[in-house]
Amino acid sequence: MNKHYIFVPLLVIFGLLLASCKSKSNDINNNPIAPNAVGNIYISSVPVSAQIWLDGTNTGKFTPDSVANINAGTHTVILKLTDYLNDTVSVNVQDGSHITINKTLLSDKSVTSYGPITIWAATFDSTAFPRGIILKTGRSSLLASGGNDSVDIYYSSNGLVITTSSSSINNRKVSFFVGLSTNLNDSVESPTVLDSWVTQVQNTETNYFFIFDTDSCYSKMIITADSIGNTSGSPAWIKVQWLHNNKPNDRRF
């Protein structure tokens, strides 16, 4: 067989392979694989040390810090810190962007001020006077059994004291701790309740006193006025004013 007839087909095949390789090389050069579009976010807060969450996942970082290489698009950043409300912000990350977030966190403290409210020591001349206080609602109430309106404290005719409610009334019980000031709004937080807390406070007490109730909530109360009730139809009474922390086991005021 003529060797030229063998060489020609091989030459054609080699040429086709070479052209194919060149074509693929041109495709790679002309259409390189584009990297993901990413950006960075820098987050700071007042106060510092808030957890940084991104799209529902804890990043393990704390403010101030950066979260890098975030895919382009809309993302949700949440800052979480004990005793503060979560702060949520939506950010639009673009390729190569460097976004800065500065947030001032808001306290989650929930304290309600009540009073002054008058409570009486006893029924007098067959007239019933409100003797008790419902701490969380800020209302005075008659002493009654059961129900959501059961009082937390009442004014006793025995020695004229603020005292815990009787178990025979509603099974609610509170404890007292006398503070060192007459300024109810001095922002001093309550000490943690202990077994050494007392079950009554004299009506002559001029300092405020802390209260821990059956709902595990703290209050801060002061007696603002009193009367020995000498006139007919008017038993002894006191006026009280207090701050009620609506968050169980939160001692802040």
DAVEN-V192552 format. One record per pair of residues at least 24 apart in sequence whose ideal C-beta (glycine too) atoms are under 7 Angstrom apart, sorted by the first residue. I is the first residue (numbers start at 0). J is the second residue. D is the distance in whole Angstrom. If there is no record, write none. Layout:
I,J,D + I,J,D
This chain:
35,70,6 + 36,71,4 + 36,94,4 + 37,68,5 + 37,69,6 + 37,70,6 + 37,71,7 + 37,94,7 + 38,69,6 + 38,71,6 + 38,92,4 + 38,93,6 + 38,94,6 + 38,95,6 + 38,96,4 + 38,97,7 + 38,98,7 + 39,65,6 + 39,66,7 + 39,67,5 + 39,69,7 + 39,97,5 + 40,65,7 + 40,66,5 + 40,69,6 + 40,76,7 + 40,90,6 + 40,92,7 + 40,98,5 + 40,100,6 + 41,65,5 + 41,99,5 + 42,76,6 + 42,100,5 + 43,101,5 + 44,78,6 + 44,102,5 + 44,104,6 + 45,103,5 + 45,104,7 + 46,80,7 + 46,104,7 + 48,80,7 + 49,78,4 + 49,79,6 + 49,80,4 + 49,104,6 + 50,78,7 + 50,79,4 + 50,80,7 + 51,76,7 + 51,78,6 + 52,77,4 + 52,79,6 + 76,100,6 + 78,102,6 + 78,104,7 + 80,104,6 + 82,106,6 + 82,107,6 + 83,107,6 + 108,251,5 + 109,244,7 + 109,245,4 + 109,246,5 + 110,242,5 + 110,243,7 + 110,244,5 + 110,252,6 + 111,137,7 + 111,243,5 + 111,245,6 + 112,242,6 + 113,137,3 + 113,240,7 + 113,241,5 + 113,243,6 + 114,239,6 + 114,240,4 + 114,241,6 + 115,223,5 + 115,238,4 + 115,239,7 + 115,240,5 + 116,238,7 + 116,239,6 + 117,236,5 + 117,238,5 + 118,153,7 + 118,154,5 + 118,236,7 + 118,237,6 + 118,239,7 + 119,154,6 + 119,234,5 + 119,235,7 + 119,236,5 + 120,154,5 + 120,155,7 + 120,156,5 + 120,159,6 + 120,228,7 + 120,234,5 + 120,235,4 + 120,236,7 + 121,156,4 + 121,234,5 + 123,232,6 + 123,233,7 + 123,234,4 + 124,231,6 + 124,232,5 + 126,232,6 + 128,234,6 + 130,154,5 + 131,164,7 + 132,239,7 + 134,210,7 + 134,212,6 + 134,218,5 + 134,243,5 + 135,214,7 + 135,216,7 + 135,243,6 + 142,168,6 + 144,168,6 + 144,169,6 + 145,169,6 + 151,212,5 + 154,237,6 + 159,202,4 + 159,235,6 + 160,199,5 + 160,200,6 + 160,201,6 + 160,202,6 + 161,199,6 + 161,200,5 + 161,202,7 + 162,198,7 + 162,199,4 + 163,198,5 + 163,199,7 + 171,213,5 + 172,213,6 + 173,210,5 + 173,211,6 + 173,212,5 + 174,198,7 + 174,211,5 + 175,199,7 + 175,200,5 + 175,208,5 + 175,209,7 + 175,210,6 + 176,208,6 + 176,209,5 + 177,204,6 + 177,206,6 + 177,208,5 + 178,206,5 + 178,207,5 + 178,208,6 + 178,209,6 + 179,206,6 + 180,206,6 + 180,207,6 + 181,205,6 + 181,206,6 + 181,207,7 + 181,221,7 + 183,207,5 + 183,219,6 + 183,221,5 + 183,240,6 + 183,242,6 + 186,252,6 + 187,252,7 + 188,250,5 + 188,251,5 + 188,252,6 + 189,217,5 + 189,219,7 + 189,250,4 + 189,252,7 + 191,250,7 + 202,237,6 + 214,247,6 + 215,247,4 + 215,248,5 + 216,243,7 + 216,244,6 + 216,245,7 + 216,247,6 + 217,244,5 + 217,249,7 + 217,250,5 + 218,242,6 + 218,243,5 + 218,244,7 + 219,252,5
